[in-house]
Amino acid sequence: MLKQIDSVLEEIATQINEDSEQLSDCVRKLLDVMEYDVAYTSNQLMEKLELKSREGFRRNYLKHELELNLVCMTIPDKPNSKNQRYIKK
């Protein structure tokens, strides 16, 4: 019984490592500049990443993080709100 539990835990650990390796460079960069439970505007995040194109930021960085549930919106009902903030989970 313990051997089965141990093998399952090893499989889970392997899957977690594979998932973190599959994160794109863009996603990793954004995660690196964000702190947990701190709300950021898209402009603040773009400034930290030294990006100028808002559309490129949304397409290459933010979209993937939202899909992977690594970042959440403060106002999910209004994704285009001027008061929208993003929080790292």
Helices and strands as residue ranges (DSSP letters): H 2-22, H 25-33, E 39-40, H 42-49, H 54-57, I 58-62, H 63-67, E 71-73, E 86-88
